[in-house]
């Protein structure tokens, strides 16, 4: 993947984080959020298809993703900070459903999102949780 494609995908994850945050906090319909972000011009210079894959899939599959995530947490999913929860949902979705993306890329992207948008030490928490999810979802890849 080229550097441009990589940064376009990073921006797609960032917008997905924003959209998932809105979805959790505002309880708005995901389709409405997507339209709102698209009309606001928020989808420029990003991998639109990847954003749509993330944001259309994660709310639809949130229960299954949270079930994959729950055993790796030290508290109930409902008690997570909305930013951390959104980052963990993105990472869990990618680790379990996007085998075309290397786990190290997924973990790095999640940590970067947590450093930029999360609480002071949330990047450590996110990294630890997603590392455990990756060991379950991608045991062979993680052993290499």
N, CA, C and O atoms as a GROMACS GRO file, in nm:
protein
  576
    1UNK      N    1   0.085  -0.118   0.000
    1UNK     CA    2   0.000   0.000   0.000
    1UNK      C    3   0.089   0.124   0.000
    1UNK      O    4   0.187   0.131   0.074
    2UNK      N    5   0.056   0.219  -0.082
    2UNK     CA    6   0.136   0.341  -0.090
    2UNK      C    7   0.113   0.428   0.033
    2UNK      O    8   0.017   0.410   0.108
    3UNK      N    9   0.204   0.521   0.051
    3UNK     CA   10   0.191   0.612   0.165
    3UNK      C   11   0.060   0.692   0.156
    3UNK      O   12  -0.006   0.714   0.257
    4UNK      N   13   0.024   0.735   0.033
    4UNK     CA   14  -0.101   0.810   0.015
    4UNK      C   15  -0.222   0.725   0.052
    4UNK      O   16  -0.312   0.770   0.122
    5UNK      N   17  -0.223   0.601   0.004
    5UNK     CA   18  -0.335   0.511   0.035
    5UNK      C   19  -0.341   0.483   0.184
    5UNK      O   20  -0.449   0.475   0.243
    6UNK      N   21  -0.223   0.469   0.245
    6UNK     CA   22  -0.217   0.444   0.389
    6UNK      C   23  -0.273   0.563   0.467
    6UNK      O   24  -0.350   0.544   0.561
    7UNK      N   25  -0.235   0.685   0.430
    7UNK     CA   26  -0.286   0.802   0.502
    7UNK      C   27  -0.435   0.822   0.475
    7UNK      O   28  -0.508   0.870   0.562
    8UNK      N   29  -0.481   0.787   0.354
    8UNK     CA   30  -0.624   0.796   0.324
    8UNK      C   31  -0.703   0.699   0.411
    8UNK      O   32  -0.814   0.730   0.454
    9UNK      N   33  -0.646   0.583   0.437
    9UNK     CA   34  -0.712   0.485   0.523
    9UNK      C   35  -0.708   0.532   0.669
    9UNK      O   36  -0.805   0.511   0.743
   10UNK      N   37  -0.600   0.593   0.710
   10UNK     CA   38  -0.592   0.649   0.846
   10UNK      C   39  -0.699   0.754   0.866
   10UNK      O   40  -0.764   0.758   0.971
   11UNK      N   41  -0.718   0.839   0.766
   11UNK     CA   42  -0.824   0.941   0.774
   11UNK      C   43  -0.962   0.876   0.777
   11UNK      O   44  -1.053   0.926   0.843
   12UNK      N   45  -0.979   0.765   0.706
   12UNK     CA   46  -1.107   0.692   0.708
   12UNK      C   47  -1.135   0.640   0.849
   12UNK      O   48  -1.248   0.647   0.896
   13UNK      N   49  -1.032   0.588   0.916
   13UNK     CA   50  -1.048   0.540   1.054
   13UNK      C   51  -1.082   0.656   1.148
   13UNK      O   52  -1.165   0.642   1.237
   14UNK      N   53  -1.017   0.770   1.126
   14UNK     CA   54  -1.043   0.888   1.211
   14UNK      C   55  -1.188   0.933   1.196
   14UNK      O   56  -1.254   0.965   1.295
   15UNK      N   57  -1.238   0.937   1.072
   15UNK     CA   58  -1.376   0.977   1.051
   15UNK      C   59  -1.472   0.871   1.106
   15UNK      O   60  -1.578   0.905   1.160
   16UNK      N   61  -1.436   0.744   1.093
   16UNK     CA   62  -1.519   0.638   1.151
   16UNK      C   63  -1.526   0.654   1.302
   16UNK      O   64  -1.632   0.633   1.362
   17UNK      N   65  -1.414   0.691   1.365
   17UNK     CA   66  -1.414   0.716   1.510
   17UNK      C   67  -1.512   0.828   1.543
   17UNK      O   68  -1.592   0.815   1.636
   18UNK      N   69  -1.507   0.937   1.468
   18UNK     CA   70  -1.599   1.049   1.491
   18UNK      C   71  -1.744   1.004   1.474
   18UNK      O   72  -1.830   1.037   1.555
   19UNK      N   73  -1.770   0.930   1.368
   19UNK     CA   74  -1.907   0.885   1.339
   19UNK      C   75  -1.956   0.789   1.447
   19UNK      O   76  -2.071   0.798   1.491
   20UNK      N   77  -1.870   0.697   1.490
   20UNK     CA   78  -1.909   0.601   1.594
   20UNK      C   79  -1.932   0.672   1.728
   20UNK      O   80  -2.022   0.634   1.804
   21UNK      N   81  -1.853   0.774   1.755
   21UNK     CA   82  -1.874   0.853   1.876
   21UNK      C   83  -2.013   0.918   1.871
   21UNK      O   84  -2.088   0.910   1.968
   22UNK      N   85  -2.045   0.981   1.757
   22UNK     CA   86  -2.179   1.042   1.741
   22UNK      C   87  -2.289   0.939   1.757
   22UNK      O   88  -2.391   0.965   1.822
   23UNK      N   89  -2.268   0.823   1.699
   23UNK     CA   90  -2.368   0.716   1.705
   23UNK      C   91  -2.391   0.672   1.850
   23UNK      O   92  -2.506   0.651   1.891
   24UNK      N   93  -2.283   0.658   1.927
   24UNK     CA   94  -2.296   0.615   2.067
   24UNK      C   95  -2.358   0.722   2.156
   24UNK      O   96  -2.451   0.695   2.232
   25UNK      N   97  -2.307   0.842   2.145
   25UNK     CA   98  -2.346   0.949   2.236
   25UNK      C   99  -2.481   1.010   2.198
   25UNK      O  100  -2.565   1.037   2.285
   26UNK      N  101  -2.502   1.032   2.069
   26UNK     CA  102  -2.625   1.097   2.024
   26UNK      C  103  -2.737   1.003   1.992
   26UNK      O  104  -2.851   1.045   1.970
   27UNK      N  105  -2.706   0.872   1.987
   27UNK     CA  106  -2.808   0.771   1.954
   27UNK      C  107  -2.877   0.802   1.821
   27UNK      O  108  -2.995   0.773   1.802
   28UNK      N  109  -2.800   0.864   1.730
   28UNK     CA  110  -2.852   0.900   1.600
   28UNK      C  111  -2.844   0.779   1.507
   28UNK      O  112  -2.762   0.690   1.528
   29UNK      N  113  -2.928   0.775   1.407
   29UNK     CA  114  -2.927   0.670   1.307
   29UNK      C  115  -2.795   0.678   1.228
   29UNK      O  116  -2.758   0.786   1.183
   30UNK      N  117  -2.724   0.565   1.211
   30UNK     CA  118  -2.596   0.568   1.138
   30UNK      C  119  -2.607   0.626   0.996
   30UNK      O  120  -2.516   0.695   0.951
   31UNK      N  121  -2.717   0.599   0.928
   31UNK     CA  122  -2.734   0.654   0.792
   31UNK      C  123  -2.740   0.806   0.795
   31UNK      O  124  -2.684   0.872   0.708
   32UNK      N  125  -2.807   0.861   0.896
   32UNK     CA  126  -2.816   1.007   0.910
   32UNK      C  127  -2.678   1.067   0.936
   32UNK      O  128  -2.643   1.171   0.881
   33UNK      N  129  -2.600   1.000   1.020
   33UNK     CA  130  -2.465   1.048   1.052
   33UNK      C  131  -2.379   1.046   0.926
   33UNK      O  132  -2.307   1.142   0.899
   34UNK      N  133  -2.387   0.938   0.850
   34UNK     CA  134  -2.307   0.928   0.728
   34UNK      C  135  -2.344   1.038   0.628
   34UNK      O  136  -2.256   1.100   0.569
   35UNK      N  137  -2.472   1.062   0.611
   35UNK     CA  138  -2.517   1.169   0.521
   35UNK      C  139  -2.466   1.304   0.570
   35UNK      O  140  -2.416   1.384   0.492
   36UNK      N  141  -2.480   1.327   0.699
   36UNK     CA  142  -2.436   1.453   0.758
   36UNK      C  143  -2.285   1.475   0.735
   36UNK      O  144  -2.244   1.585   0.696
   37UNK      N  145  -2.204   1.373   0.757
   37UNK     CA  146  -2.060   1.386   0.738
   37UNK      C  147  -2.024   1.404   0.591
   37UNK      O  148  -1.934   1.481   0.557
   38UNK      N  149  -2.094   1.335   0.505
   38UNK     CA  150  -2.068   1.345   0.361
   38UNK      C  151  -2.105   1.485   0.310
   38UNK      O  152  -2.029   1.546   0.235
   39UNK      N  153  -2.220   1.534   0.352
   39UNK     CA  154  -2.263   1.668   0.309
   39UNK      C  155  -2.174   1.778   0.365
   39UNK      O  156  -2.160   1.884   0.304
   40UNK      N  157  -2.114   1.753   0.481
   40UNK     CA  158  -2.026   1.853   0.543
   40UNK      C  159  -1.888   1.854   0.477
   40UNK      O  160  -1.803   1.937   0.512
   41UNK      N  161  -1.865   1.762   0.382
   41UNK     CA  162  -1.735   1.757   0.316
   41UNK      C  163  -1.628   1.684   0.395
   41UNK      O  164  -1.510   1.695   0.364
   42UNK      N  165  -1.668   1.609   0.496
   42UNK     CA  166  -1.573   1.539   0.583
   42UNK      C  167  -1.508   1.419   0.516
   42UNK      O  168  -1.413   1.362   0.570
   43UNK      N  169  -1.556   1.380   0.398
   43UNK     CA  170  -1.504   1.259   0.335
   43UNK      C  171  -1.396   1.288   0.230
   43UNK      O  172  -1.355   1.198   0.158
   44UNK      N  173  -1.352   1.410   0.221
   44UNK     CA  174  -1.246   1.445   0.126
   44UNK      C  175  -1.112   1.388   0.173
   44UNK      O  176  -1.083   1.384   0.292
   45UNK      N  177  -1.032   1.346   0.077
   45UNK     CA  178  -0.896   1.296   0.102
   45UNK      C  179  -0.890   1.176   0.195
   45UNK      O  180  -0.794   1.158   0.270
   46UNK      N  181  -0.993   1.094   0.190
   46UNK     CA  182  -0.988   0.971   0.268
   46UNK      C  183  -1.037   0.856   0.182
   46UNK      O  184  -1.096   0.876   0.075
   47UNK      N  185  -1.013   0.736   0.229
   47UNK     CA  186  -1.059   0.616   0.160
   47UNK      C  187  -1.207   0.600   0.195
   47UNK      O  188  -1.243   0.537   0.295
   48UNK      N  189  -1.292   0.657   0.112
   48UNK     CA  190  -1.436   0.660   0.139
   48UNK      C  191  -1.494   0.519   0.151
   48UNK      O  192  -1.575   0.492   0.239
   49UNK      N  193  -1.451   0.430   0.064
   49UNK     CA  194  -1.502   0.293   0.068
   49UNK      C  195  -1.466   0.226   0.202
   49UNK      O  196  -1.548   0.152   0.258
   50UNK      N  197  -1.345   0.251   0.252
   50UNK     CA  198  -1.305   0.191   0.379
   50UNK      C  199  -1.385   0.251   0.495
   50UNK      O  200  -1.429   0.179   0.584
   51UNK      N  201  -1.404   0.383   0.492
   51UNK     CA  202  -1.488   0.447   0.594
   51UNK      C  203  -1.627   0.386   0.595
   51UNK      O  204  -1.679   0.351   0.700
   52UNK      N  205  -1.687   0.371   0.476
   52UNK     CA  206  -1.821   0.316   0.467
   52UNK      C  207  -1.825   0.172   0.517
   52UNK      O  208  -1.921   0.132   0.584
   53UNK      N  209  -1.723   0.095   0.486
   53UNK     CA  210  -1.716  -0.043   0.536
   53UNK      C  211  -1.714  -0.043   0.688
   53UNK      O  212  -1.789  -0.117   0.752
   54UNK      N  213  -1.629   0.040   0.747
   54UNK     CA  214  -1.620   0.047   0.893
   54UNK      C  215  -1.751   0.095   0.954
   54UNK      O  216  -1.806   0.031   1.043
   55UNK      N  217  -1.801   0.208   0.905
   55UNK     CA  218  -1.915   0.269   0.972
   55UNK      C  219  -2.047   0.199   0.942
   55UNK      O  220  -2.140   0.209   1.022
   56UNK      N  221  -2.057   0.132   0.833
   56UNK     CA  222  -2.180   0.057   0.807
   56UNK      C  223  -2.178  -0.078   0.879
   56UNK      O  224  -2.283  -0.128   0.919
   57UNK      N  225  -2.062  -0.136   0.894
   57UNK     CA  226  -2.050  -0.269   0.955
   57UNK      C  227  -2.050  -0.266   1.107
   57UNK      O  228  -2.116  -0.349   1.170
   58UNK      N  229  -1.977  -0.174   1.167
   58UNK     CA  230  -1.959  -0.176   1.313
   58UNK      C  231  -2.090  -0.157   1.389
   58UNK      O  232  -2.117  -0.236   1.479
   59UNK      N  233  -2.172  -0.056   1.359
   59UNK     CA  234  -2.300  -0.048   1.432
   59UNK      C  235  -2.387  -0.172   1.409
   59UNK      O  236  -2.454  -0.219   1.501
   60UNK      N  237  -2.387  -0.224   1.287
   60UNK     CA  238  -2.469  -0.340   1.255
   60UNK      C  239  -2.422  -0.465   1.329
   60UNK      O  240  -2.503  -0.551   1.364
   61UNK      N  241  -2.293  -0.474   1.354
   61UNK     CA  242  -2.235  -0.592   1.418
   61UNK      C  243  -2.185  -0.562   1.559
   61UNK      O  244  -2.105  -0.639   1.613
   62UNK      N  245  -2.230  -0.453   1.619
   62UNK     CA  246  -2.174  -0.410   1.747
   62UNK      C  247  -2.190  -0.514   1.858
   62UNK      O  248  -2.100  -0.529   1.941
   63UNK      N  249  -2.303  -0.585   1.861
   63UNK     CA  250  -2.320  -0.686   1.966
   63UNK      C  251  -2.216  -0.796   1.956
   63UNK      O  252  -2.155  -0.834   2.056
   64UNK      N  253  -2.195  -0.849   1.837
   64UNK     CA  254  -2.095  -0.955   1.817
   64UNK      C  255  -1.954  -0.903   1.844
   64UNK      O  256  -1.872  -0.974   1.903
   65UNK      N  257  -1.926  -0.781   1.803
   65UNK     CA  258  -1.794  -0.723   1.829
   65UNK      C  259  -1.771  -0.705   1.979
   65UNK      O  260  -1.662  -0.732   2.029
   66UNK      N  261  -1.874  -0.659   2.048
   66UNK     CA  262  -1.861  -0.641   2.193
   66UNK      C  263  -1.845  -0.775   2.264
   66UNK      O  264  -1.776  -0.782   2.366
   67UNK      N  265  -1.907  -0.880   2.212
   67UNK     CA  266  -1.888  -1.014   2.270
   67UNK      C  267  -1.744  -1.061   2.253
   67UNK      O  268  -1.690  -1.128   2.341
   68UNK      N  269  -1.681  -1.028   2.141
   68UNK     CA  270  -1.540  -1.062   2.119
   68UNK      C  271  -1.450  -0.980   2.210
   68UNK      O  272  -1.345  -1.026   2.254
   69UNK      N  273  -1.491  -0.860   2.236
   69UNK     CA  274  -1.412  -0.766   2.314
   69UNK      C  275  -1.424  -0.789   2.465
   69UNK      O  276  -1.326  -0.777   2.538
   70UNK      N  277  -1.542  -0.823   2.510
   70UNK     CA  278  -1.572  -0.831   2.654
   70UNK      C  279  -1.475  -0.917   2.736
   70UNK      O  280  -1.434  -0.873   2.843
   71UNK      N  281  -1.436  -1.038   2.690
   71UNK     CA  282  -1.346  -1.119   2.773
   71UNK      C  283  -1.208  -1.056   2.792
   71UNK      O  284  -1.133  -1.096   2.881
   72UNK      N  285  -1.174  -0.959   2.708
   72UNK     CA  286  -1.041  -0.897   2.716
   72UNK      C  287  -1.041  -0.770   2.802
   72UNK      O  288  -0.937  -0.707   2.820
   73UNK      N  289  -1.158  -0.733   2.853
   73UNK     CA  290  -1.171  -0.609   2.929
   73UNK      C  291  -1.170  -0.633   3.080
   73UNK      O  292  -1.201  -0.742   3.128
   74UNK      N  293  -1.136  -0.528   3.152
   74UNK     CA  294  -1.138  -0.532   3.298
   74UNK      C  295  -1.266  -0.469   3.355
   74UNK      O  296  -1.278  -0.452   3.476
   75UNK      N  297  -1.360  -0.436   3.267
   75UNK     CA  298  -1.488  -0.376   3.307
   75UNK      C  299  -1.590  -0.403   3.196
   75UNK      O  300  -1.552  -0.440   3.085
   76UNK      N  301  -1.717  -0.385   3.224
   76UNK     CA  302  -1.818  -0.405   3.119
   76UNK      C  303  -1.799  -0.306   3.003
   76UNK      O  304  -1.757  -0.192   3.025
   77UNK      N  305  -1.831  -0.348   2.884
   77UNK     CA  306  -1.819  -0.263   2.766
   77UNK      C  307  -1.895  -0.133   2.786
   77UNK      O  308  -1.848  -0.027   2.745
   78UNK      N  309  -2.012  -0.140   2.847
   78UNK     CA  310  -2.096  -0.021   2.868
   78UNK      C  311  -2.027   0.086   2.953
   78UNK      O  312  -2.065   0.203   2.948
   79UNK      N  313  -1.927   0.047   3.032
   79UNK     CA  314  -1.858   0.142   3.118
   79UNK      C  315  -1.737   0.207   3.051
   79UNK      O  316  -1.672   0.294   3.110
   80UNK      N  317  -1.706   0.167   2.929
   80UNK     CA  318  -1.594   0.226   2.858
   80UNK      C  319  -1.624   0.369   2.818
   80UNK      O  320  -1.738   0.404   2.789
   81UNK      N  321  -1.521   0.451   2.815
   81UNK     CA  322  -1.530   0.585   2.760
   81UNK      C  323  -1.572   0.571   2.613
   81UNK      O  324  -1.522   0.482   2.545
   82UNK      N  325  -1.663   0.656   2.563
   82UNK     CA  326  -1.710   0.641   2.425
   82UNK      C  327  -1.599   0.645   2.320
   82UNK      O  328  -1.608   0.576   2.218
   83UNK      N  329  -1.495   0.724   2.343
   83UNK     CA  330  -1.384   0.730   2.247
   83UNK      C  331  -1.309   0.597   2.248
   83UNK      O  332  -1.281   0.540   2.142
   84UNK      N  333  -1.276   0.547   2.367
   84UNK     CA  334  -1.207   0.418   2.377
   84UNK      C  335  -1.292   0.306   2.318
   84UNK      O  336  -1.243   0.219   2.247
   85UNK      N  337  -1.420   0.310   2.349
   85UNK     CA  338  -1.510   0.206   2.297
   85UNK      C  339  -1.511   0.207   2.144
   85UNK      O  340  -1.504   0.101   2.081
   86UNK      N  341  -1.521   0.325   2.085
   86UNK     CA  342  -1.522   0.336   1.939
   86UNK      C  343  -1.391   0.285   1.879
   86UNK      O  344  -1.393   0.213   1.779
   87UNK      N  345  -1.279   0.321   1.938
   87UNK     CA  346  -1.149   0.274   1.889
   87UNK      C  347  -1.140   0.122   1.901
   87UNK      O  348  -1.094   0.055   1.809
   88UNK      N  349  -1.184   0.069   2.014
   88UNK     CA  350  -1.180  -0.076   2.034
   88UNK      C  351  -1.274  -0.149   1.937
   88UNK      O  352  -1.241  -0.258   1.891
   89UNK      N  353  -1.388  -0.091   1.907
   89UNK     CA  354  -1.479  -0.152   1.810
   89UNK      C  355  -1.417  -0.154   1.670
   89UNK      O  356  -1.426  -0.253   1.598
   90UNK      N  357  -1.354  -0.043   1.632
   90UNK     CA  358  -1.284  -0.039   1.502
   90UNK      C  359  -1.176  -0.145   1.498
   90UNK      O  360  -1.168  -0.224   1.403
   91UNK      N  361  -1.091  -0.148   1.601
   91UNK     CA  362  -0.982  -0.246   1.604
   91UNK      C  363  -1.031  -0.389   1.604
   91UNK      O  364  -0.977  -0.474   1.534
   92UNK      N  365  -1.134  -0.417   1.682
   92UNK     CA  366  -1.189  -0.553   1.689
   92UNK      C  367  -1.250  -0.592   1.556
   92UNK      O  368  -1.232  -0.705   1.510
   93UNK      N  369  -1.322  -0.500   1.493
   93UNK     CA  370  -1.379  -0.528   1.361
   93UNK      C  371  -1.268  -0.561   1.262
   93UNK      O  372  -1.276  -0.660   1.189
   94UNK      N  373  -1.165  -0.478   1.259
   94UNK     CA  374  -1.057  -0.501   1.163
   94UNK      C  375  -0.984  -0.633   1.191
   94UNK      O  376  -0.951  -0.707   1.099
   95UNK      N  377  -0.960  -0.662   1.318
   95UNK     CA  378  -0.889  -0.786   1.354
   95UNK      C  379  -0.969  -0.911   1.320
   95UNK      O  380  -0.912  -1.014   1.283
   96UNK      N  381  -1.100  -0.902   1.332
   96UNK     CA  382  -1.183  -1.022   1.310
   96UNK      C  383  -1.240  -1.030   1.168
   96UNK      O  384  -1.272  -1.140   1.122
   97UNK      N  385  -1.252  -0.918   1.099
   97UNK     CA  386  -1.320  -0.919   0.968
   97UNK      C  387  -1.234  -0.872   0.851
   97UNK      O  388  -1.271  -0.893   0.736
   98UNK      N  389  -1.122  -0.811   0.877
   98UNK     CA  390  -1.038  -0.758   0.769
   98UNK      C  391  -0.902  -0.824   0.771
   98UNK      O  392  -0.802  -0.764   0.811
   99UNK      N  393  -0.899  -0.949   0.728
   99UNK     CA  394  -0.775  -1.025   0.730
   99UNK      C  395  -0.672  -0.970   0.630
   99UNK      O  396  -0.555  -1.006   0.635
  100UNK      N  397  -0.717  -0.883   0.539
  100UNK     CA  398  -0.626  -0.822   0.443
  100UNK      C  399  -0.539  -0.713   0.507
  100UNK      O  400  -0.442  -0.668   0.447
  101UNK      N  401  -0.575  -0.670   0.629
  101UNK     CA  402  -0.499  -0.566   0.699
  101UNK      C  403  -0.416  -0.636   0.807
  101UNK      O  404  -0.471  -0.704   0.893
  102UNK      N  405  -0.284  -0.618   0.804
  102UNK     CA  406  -0.199  -0.682   0.906
  102UNK      C  407  -0.234  -0.634   1.048
  102UNK      O  408  -0.266  -0.517   1.069
  103UNK      N  409  -0.227  -0.726   1.143
  103UNK     CA  410  -0.263  -0.691   1.280
  103UNK      C  411  -0.174  -0.580   1.336
  103UNK      O  412  -0.223  -0.496   1.411
  104UNK      N  413  -0.047  -0.578   1.300
  104UNK     CA  414   0.041  -0.473   1.353
  104UNK      C  415  -0.004  -0.334   1.305
  104UNK      O  416   0.010  -0.236   1.378
  105UNK      N  417  -0.057  -0.327   1.183
  105UNK     CA  418  -0.109  -0.200   1.131
  105UNK      C  419  -0.233  -0.159   1.210
  105UNK      O  420  -0.249  -0.043   1.248
  106UNK      N  421  -0.321  -0.255   1.234
  106UNK     CA  422  -0.445  -0.228   1.308
  106UNK      C  423  -0.412  -0.178   1.449
  106UNK      O  424  -0.469  -0.079   1.495
  107UNK      N  425  -0.321  -0.248   1.517
  107UNK     CA  426  -0.283  -0.207   1.653
  107UNK      C  427  -0.220  -0.068   1.654
  107UNK      O  428  -0.253   0.014   1.739
  108UNK      N  429  -0.131  -0.043   1.560
  108UNK     CA  430  -0.066   0.088   1.553
  108UNK      C  431  -0.166   0.200   1.527
  108UNK      O  432  -0.160   0.305   1.590
  109UNK      N  433  -0.256   0.177   1.434
  109UNK     CA  434  -0.358   0.278   1.402
  109UNK      C  435  -0.447   0.306   1.524
  109UNK      O  436  -0.480   0.421   1.552
  110UNK      N  437  -0.485   0.201   1.594
  110UNK     CA  438  -0.570   0.218   1.713
  110UNK      C  439  -0.496   0.297   1.822
  110UNK      O  440  -0.554   0.385   1.885
  111UNK      N  441  -0.370   0.265   1.842
  111UNK     CA  442  -0.291   0.337   1.942
  111UNK      C  443  -0.278   0.484   1.904
  111UNK      O  444  -0.288   0.572   1.990
  112UNK      N  445  -0.256   0.511   1.777
  112UNK     CA  446  -0.245   0.650   1.731
  112UNK      C  447  -0.376   0.726   1.752
  112UNK      O  448  -0.374   0.842   1.793
  113UNK      N  449  -0.488   0.662   1.723
  113UNK     CA  450  -0.618   0.726   1.748
  113UNK      C  451  -0.636   0.754   1.897
  113UNK      O  452  -0.683   0.862   1.935
  114UNK      N  453  -0.598   0.659   1.981
  114UNK     CA  454  -0.612   0.678   2.126
  114UNK      C  455  -0.521   0.789   2.176
  114UNK      O  456  -0.561   0.867   2.263
  115UNK      N  457  -0.400   0.797   2.124
  115UNK     CA  458  -0.308   0.905   2.164
  115UNK      C  459  -0.365   1.041   2.124
  115UNK      O  460  -0.354   1.138   2.199
  116UNK      N  461  -0.426   1.047   2.008
  116UNK     CA  462  -0.476   1.175   1.957
  116UNK      C  463  -0.608   1.217   2.019
  116UNK      O  464  -0.629   1.335   2.047
  117UNK      N  465  -0.699   1.120   2.040
  117UNK     CA  466  -0.834   1.155   2.082
  117UNK      C  467  -0.875   1.103   2.219
  117UNK      O  468  -0.975   1.148   2.275
  118UNK      N  469  -0.800   1.011   2.274
  118UNK     CA  470  -0.837   0.949   2.401
  118UNK      C  471  -0.781   1.022   2.522
  118UNK      O  472  -0.713   1.124   2.509
  119UNK      N  473  -0.810   0.968   2.637
  119UNK     CA  474  -0.757   1.022   2.763
  119UNK      C  475  -0.606   0.997   2.768
  119UNK      O  476  -0.551   0.928   2.682
  120UNK      N  477  -0.542   1.052   2.868
  120UNK     CA  478  -0.396   1.051   2.876
  120UNK      C  479  -0.331   0.914   2.858
  120UNK      O  480  -0.235   0.901   2.781
  121UNK      N  481  -0.380   0.812   2.925
  121UNK     CA  482  -0.319   0.679   2.916
  121UNK      C  483  -0.404   0.580   2.836
  121UNK      O  484  -0.379   0.459   2.841
  122UNK      N  485  -0.502   0.628   2.764
  122UNK     CA  486  -0.591   0.534   2.694
  122UNK      C  487  -0.519   0.454   2.586
  122UNK      O  488  -0.561   0.343   2.554
  123UNK      N  489  -0.412   0.508   2.530
  123UNK     CA  490  -0.340   0.432   2.427
  123UNK      C  491  -0.281   0.302   2.482
  123UNK      O  492  -0.274   0.202   2.411
  124UNK      N  493  -0.241   0.304   2.608
  124UNK     CA  494  -0.188   0.181   2.670
  124UNK      C  495  -0.301   0.078   2.689
  124UNK      O  496  -0.283  -0.040   2.663
  125UNK      N  497  -0.414   0.127   2.735
  125UNK     CA  498  -0.530   0.040   2.755
  125UNK      C  499  -0.574  -0.020   2.621
  125UNK      O  500  -0.595  -0.141   2.612
  126UNK      N  501  -0.589   0.063   2.520
  126UNK     CA  502  -0.631   0.018   2.387
  126UNK      C  503  -0.533  -0.084   2.332
  126UNK      O  504  -0.574  -0.188   2.280
  127UNK      N  505  -0.404  -0.057   2.344
  127UNK     CA  506  -0.303  -0.149   2.294
  127UNK      C  507  -0.312  -0.284   2.365
  127UNK      O  508  -0.307  -0.389   2.300
  128UNK      N  509  -0.326  -0.282   2.495
  128UNK     CA  510  -0.334  -0.406   2.572
  128UNK      C  511  -0.455  -0.489   2.537
  128UNK      O  512  -0.446  -0.611   2.521
  129UNK      N  513  -0.569  -0.424   2.526
  129UNK     CA  514  -0.694  -0.495   2.494
  129UNK      C  515  -0.688  -0.552   2.352
  129UNK      O  516  -0.721  -0.668   2.330
  130UNK      N  517  -0.648  -0.470   2.256
  130UNK     CA  518  -0.647  -0.517   2.117
  130UNK      C  519  -0.538  -0.622   2.094
  130UNK      O  520  -0.553  -0.707   2.006
  131UNK      N  521  -0.431  -0.617   2.170
  131UNK     CA  522  -0.330  -0.722   2.161
  131UNK      C  523  -0.392  -0.857   2.201
  131UNK      O  524  -0.366  -0.959   2.137
  132UNK      N  525  -0.473  -0.857   2.305
  132UNK     CA  526  -0.542  -0.979   2.348
  132UNK      C  527  -0.643  -1.025   2.243
  132UNK      O  528  -0.653  -1.145   2.214
  133UNK      N  529  -0.718  -0.932   2.186
  133UNK     CA  530  -0.814  -0.966   2.080
  133UNK      C  531  -0.739  -1.026   1.961
  133UNK      O  532  -0.784  -1.124   1.902
  134UNK      N  533  -0.626  -0.967   1.926
  134UNK     CA  534  -0.547  -1.017   1.813
  134UNK      C  535  -0.495  -1.158   1.838
  134UNK      O  536  -0.493  -1.240   1.747
  135UNK      N  537  -0.454  -1.186   1.959
  135UNK     CA  538  -0.404  -1.321   1.991
  135UNK      C  539  -0.514  -1.426   1.976
  135UNK      O  540  -0.486  -1.540   1.937
  136UNK      N  541  -0.637  -1.389   2.005
  136UNK     CA  542  -0.750  -1.480   1.987
  136UNK      C  543  -0.788  -1.489   1.839
  136UNK      O  544  -0.804  -1.598   1.785
  137UNK      N  545  -0.803  -1.374   1.775
  137UNK     CA  546  -0.853  -1.369   1.637
  137UNK      C  547  -0.748  -1.408   1.533
  137UNK      O  548  -0.780  -1.462   1.427
  138UNK      N  549  -0.623  -1.381   1.566
  138UNK     CA  550  -0.515  -1.404   1.470
  138UNK      C  551  -0.393  -1.468   1.536
  138UNK      O  552  -0.280  -1.421   1.522
  139UNK      N  553  -0.419  -1.574   1.606
  139UNK     CA  554  -0.312  -1.640   1.681
  139UNK      C  555  -0.189  -1.671   1.601
  139UNK      O  556  -0.078  -1.642   1.646
  140UNK      N  557  -0.204  -1.728   1.484
  140UNK     CA  558  -0.088  -1.764   1.402
  140UNK      C  559  -0.008  -1.640   1.360
  140UNK      O  560   0.115  -1.637   1.370
  141UNK      N  561  -0.078  -1.539   1.315
  141UNK     CA  562  -0.011  -1.416   1.271
  141UNK      C  563   0.064  -1.351   1.388
  141UNK      O  564   0.176  -1.303   1.370
  142UNK      N  565   0.004  -1.350   1.505
  142UNK     CA  566   0.065  -1.287   1.623
  142UNK      C  567   0.185  -1.366   1.674
  142UNK      O  568   0.273  -1.309   1.739
  143UNK      N  569   0.190  -1.495   1.646
  143UNK     CA  570   0.300  -1.580   1.691
  143UNK      C  571   0.425  -1.560   1.604
  143UNK      O  572   0.536  -1.594   1.645
  144UNK      N  573   0.407  -1.507   1.485
  144UNK     CA  574   0.520  -1.489   1.392
  144UNK      C  575   0.606  -1.375   1.431
  144UNK      O  576   0.706  -1.346   1.364
   0.00000   0.00000   0.00000
